[in-house]
Amino acid sequence: MADKGANFTYMVRCRDGSYYIGWTNHLKERIKAHNTGKGAKYTRSRTPVELVYYEEFATKQEAMSREASLKKLSHQEKQKLAEQVSLRY
């Protein structure tokens, strides 16, 4: 995973079992921010979070579009997506 110049759509599993989906151009730093309470308001009370899925895109627009589509998935669909991938992070 190359962080430079890339845009990522990502999904984390929160401590309570819920999922948070977002996009960033600095994935490692963003996950760290979530886990230190400096990420999204939603994840602040649900730390620690675990990165369970990500995709890399060339443009911010592509990443944001994918984020929007993933947010429409049901909890079960998000869970299935997370289970289908094995991350090397």
Backbone bond lengths (Angstrom), bond angles and torsions (degrees), N, CA, C in turn:
res aa  C-N    CA-C-N  psi(-1)  N-CA   C-N-CA  omega(-1)  CA-C   N-CA-C  phi
1 M - - - 1.441 - - 1.526 108.71 -
2 A 1.293 116.43 116.71 1.460 121.90 176.77 1.514 108.53 -98.92
3 D 1.315 116.08 122.43 1.462 120.71 -177.13 1.526 112.60 -83.21
4 K 1.323 117.95 -24.02 1.463 121.71 -173.64 1.522 112.72 -72.90
5 G 1.324 115.87 123.48 1.453 120.56 174.68 1.506 115.43 73.23
6 A 1.321 117.19 2.52 1.454 120.30 -178.37 1.526 109.85 -102.03
7 N 1.303 114.51 162.88 1.457 122.45 176.21 1.521 107.01 -125.19
8 F 1.320 116.44 135.99 1.448 121.02 -174.20 1.519 111.27 -123.54
9 T 1.314 115.59 141.03 1.446 123.01 164.31 1.518 104.07 -104.25
10 Y 1.321 117.13 132.94 1.457 119.15 -174.82 1.522 110.80 -139.42
11 M 1.331 113.94 160.72 1.456 120.61 176.67 1.520 107.55 -134.31
12 V 1.324 115.66 132.09 1.456 121.04 175.04 1.517 109.29 -116.93
13 R 1.325 114.19 148.99 1.460 120.14 172.95 1.520 106.39 -98.26
14 C 1.305 115.96 127.10 1.459 121.65 -179.22 1.524 110.43 -86.52
15 R 1.313 115.42 165.27 1.462 122.40 -179.17 1.528 112.25 -54.00
16 D 1.321 117.11 -34.38 1.468 120.82 -178.29 1.530 113.53 -85.40
17 G 1.351 117.02 4.34 1.462 120.59 178.19 1.516 114.06 91.00
18 S 1.310 117.40 -5.44 1.466 120.29 177.24 1.534 109.07 -79.60
19 Y 1.305 115.34 167.53 1.459 121.51 -179.66 1.521 110.19 -117.66
20 Y 1.323 114.97 143.59 1.457 121.26 174.18 1.518 107.25 -122.59
21 I 1.326 116.76 134.20 1.459 122.63 -179.79 1.513 108.69 -119.50
22 G 1.316 115.84 135.90 1.449 120.93 179.32 1.522 110.95 -152.66
23 W 1.311 115.27 -174.70 1.464 120.45 175.93 1.528 107.28 -137.34
24 T 1.315 115.54 153.76 1.458 121.18 -179.89 1.525 109.28 -160.88
25 N 1.312 115.50 165.05 1.462 118.71 172.27 1.533 110.77 -111.52
26 H 1.333 116.26 8.48 1.465 122.48 175.34 1.526 108.20 -140.79
27 L 1.315 116.51 82.09 1.464 121.34 -170.12 1.527 113.32 -61.97
28 K 1.312 118.15 -50.71 1.466 119.82 -177.34 1.530 111.37 -59.70
29 E 1.321 116.06 -43.37 1.462 120.00 179.66 1.529 111.76 -65.92
30 R 1.326 116.51 -35.81 1.469 120.68 -179.06 1.520 110.94 -67.65
31 I 1.322 117.32 -42.59 1.466 120.50 178.67 1.527 109.38 -63.90
32 K 1.318 116.40 -41.94 1.461 121.03 176.90 1.532 110.46 -60.43
33 A 1.326 116.83 -42.16 1.467 121.04 178.54 1.524 110.82 -61.49
34 H 1.328 117.25 -43.20 1.471 120.01 177.69 1.525 110.03 -58.24
35 N 1.320 116.55 -44.27 1.464 120.48 -175.26 1.519 114.39 -76.19
36 T 1.307 117.57 -12.95 1.467 120.11 176.90 1.534 111.43 -104.87
37 G 1.327 116.50 10.56 1.456 120.69 176.90 1.517 114.48 80.46
38 K 1.335 117.11 11.28 1.460 120.87 -179.56 1.529 112.00 -107.13
39 G 1.320 116.47 8.13 1.460 120.54 179.38 1.518 110.13 -87.84
40 A 1.283 116.00 -146.14 1.461 122.17 -178.86 1.527 111.18 -65.65
41 K 1.313 116.05 149.54 1.459 121.68 178.59 1.535 110.70 -55.53
42 Y 1.321 116.39 -38.02 1.461 121.21 -178.50 1.524 111.79 -59.86
43 T 1.318 117.90 -40.42 1.462 120.42 -174.39 1.528 113.50 -85.68
44 R 1.306 118.43 -14.64 1.477 121.23 -175.09 1.514 113.31 -55.72
45 S 1.319 117.17 -39.77 1.468 120.30 -179.09 1.528 111.99 -95.45
46 R 1.315 116.82 7.63 1.461 120.67 -176.04 1.532 112.53 -122.51
47 T 1.317 117.02 22.80 1.462 120.11 -179.83 1.524 109.65 -79.69
48 P 1.321 117.33 155.01 1.457 125.81 1.28 1.526 111.49 -79.41
49 V 1.309 114.85 156.41 1.461 120.64 174.21 1.519 108.21 -108.73
50 E 1.318 115.16 154.73 1.460 121.72 -179.90 1.524 109.06 -125.20
51 L 1.308 116.76 127.14 1.460 120.37 176.04 1.521 108.71 -67.72
52 V 1.340 116.67 122.63 1.461 120.26 -178.16 1.527 112.86 -118.94
53 Y 1.342 116.90 -12.12 1.467 119.52 -177.51 1.520 109.03 -163.05
54 Y 1.328 116.00 141.05 1.463 119.68 169.84 1.517 110.22 -155.56
55 E 1.302 115.01 155.36 1.460 123.36 173.66 1.515 107.87 -131.80
56 E 1.308 117.00 148.39 1.462 122.25 179.94 1.526 109.48 -108.54
57 F 1.324 115.58 137.87 1.460 121.88 -179.34 1.518 110.53 -131.69
58 A 1.313 115.76 156.65 1.463 121.16 179.97 1.527 111.71 -76.82
59 T 1.336 116.90 -30.09 1.460 119.32 -175.69 1.532 111.91 -125.65
60 K 1.303 114.56 154.96 1.463 122.51 175.92 1.528 110.14 -60.25
61 Q 1.319 116.52 -41.12 1.459 121.35 -178.21 1.531 111.46 -61.11
62 E 1.334 116.98 -41.45 1.465 120.17 178.65 1.526 110.68 -64.30
63 A 1.324 116.23 -43.52 1.463 120.55 -179.70 1.524 111.03 -64.00
64 M 1.321 116.33 -42.01 1.463 120.27 -179.95 1.528 111.71 -67.56
65 S 1.306 116.70 -35.88 1.457 121.25 178.28 1.534 110.52 -66.21
66 R 1.325 116.09 -42.92 1.465 120.33 178.61 1.526 110.24 -66.57
67 E 1.332 117.04 -38.21 1.463 121.27 176.55 1.525 109.72 -57.07
68 A 1.304 116.51 -47.88 1.467 120.98 -179.13 1.522 111.46 -60.31
69 S 1.321 117.24 -40.85 1.465 119.53 -179.05 1.527 111.46 -70.17
70 L 1.325 117.77 -37.65 1.469 120.11 179.16 1.520 111.85 -68.57
71 K 1.319 116.95 -33.65 1.461 120.55 179.80 1.525 112.09 -64.71
72 K 1.305 117.77 -20.20 1.466 122.28 179.53 1.528 112.63 -81.63
73 L 1.332 117.06 -10.99 1.463 120.46 -178.99 1.523 110.82 -71.46
74 S 1.318 115.51 152.10 1.466 120.13 174.97 1.527 108.93 -74.44
75 H 1.308 116.50 167.36 1.465 120.82 178.00 1.529 110.23 -57.95
76 Q 1.321 116.47 -43.07 1.469 120.68 -179.78 1.521 111.08 -63.52
77 E 1.317 118.03 -39.81 1.467 121.03 178.72 1.526 111.14 -66.85
78 K 1.322 117.15 -38.39 1.468 120.92 176.73 1.524 109.92 -64.94
79 Q 1.318 116.25 -42.16 1.455 121.17 179.53 1.532 110.61 -62.28
80 K 1.307 116.82 -43.08 1.456 121.37 179.43 1.537 110.56 -63.05
81 L 1.320 116.77 -42.24 1.460 121.42 178.06 1.525 110.24 -61.27
82 A 1.321 116.90 -44.35 1.467 121.43 179.74 1.525 111.51 -62.80
83 E 1.312 116.80 -37.07 1.464 121.28 -178.35 1.526 112.79 -74.55
84 Q 1.326 117.77 -20.11 1.462 121.63 -176.69 1.513 113.37 -80.18
85 V 1.314 117.59 -15.80 1.462 119.98 -174.81 1.522 110.85 -114.92
86 S 1.302 115.01 150.49 1.455 122.36 174.38 1.518 106.81 -119.70
87 L 1.317 116.45 111.81 1.460 120.38 -174.24 1.520 112.20 -89.10
88 R 1.310 114.29 142.03 1.462 121.66 168.16 1.508 105.17 -113.37
89 Y 1.278 116.43 100.78 1.453 121.63 -173.40 1.501 110.31 -121.60
